[in-house]
Amino acid sequence: VIGEHGLKANSLVTYYRGEVYPSWRWCEKLDAIERTQEILNLRPNLPDFYNMAMERPMKDPRGYGMLFVDASRKSGLGSSFSHSCDPTCEVRVVALNGRLSLAMTTLRDLERGEELTFDYNAVTESLNEYRFAVCLCGHQKCRGSFLHFATADCYQQVLSRNSPIAVRFANLARGCMKKVMSKEDSELLLKHGFNTAAFGAVSFNHHIGPNGGTPDSIENVPIWLRTYVADTLRYIQ
């Protein structure tokens, strides 16, 4: 902070900017980077953490959705903020001129000379990455690492134990046999805000003309896919 009078709490500092990816495209990019690094033997002990998830609110007209903002190539001031376990700023999803943005705002009153920081809140399943992500914030509340460690049991092992691959294939096959969406499945998708944004490009029909209806509609999503997503949500519940 260089202003003479500092910054008040809840002041807008900047926006976290970068290239925006839908979740499926973001996962494709990460897989491609990982394969390339393995082939060229260039995989680092600790990868860059310049991406941030941006959740579309459930109450949005297009429903819930997940986007990723990648500041590794194109960015703004926000991506240069350091991590701190006791941060001076936080990141919020806000609407700006009808578009979602990641606003970086102050958590408390800041005096001139204080550093602008935020908690990266990044998670890794790699113990090696966790150990290399040494935090140097120096605060009394310091966790020792700017990553949160989540063992594989939190994700894949829980899924494999409670919903093995045979069960998932059975749900997929059952969804493919359906001809009409059930009322229960439709209500479950609505309850969790799953609309066109969650299904991405699948919900958009490029063949519908300007007078032929709504090109972006949940009805364009195949019944088997909506049924499978509903079954997955039911499992998560």
Summary of the structure (lengths in Angstrom):
residues: 237
radius of gyration: 21.5
end to end distance: 44.2
largest distance: 67.4
contacts: 613
relative contact order: 0.14
helix: 35%
strand: 22%
